[in-house]
């Protein structure tokens, strides 16, 4: 999963990993992305992490903002 690859290099707790994985999954669903090997998924993962680092921690809100900031929200 692309988000786990990115999180390996960060100092995050198991709870943060779970939260970010949930946000990533929600974001992929909202964008109708199914193939997690799609390079776009790595971009989504990076955006999810960026939003979390900015102080937003609720997974559904992170997913909504990620889609909006990537310019692909529905």
Buried (B, 14 or more C-beta within 10 A) or exposed (E): BBBEEBBEEEEBEEEBBEBBBBBBBBBBEBBEBEEBEEEBBBEBBBBBBBBBEEEBBEBEEBBBBBBBEBEBEE
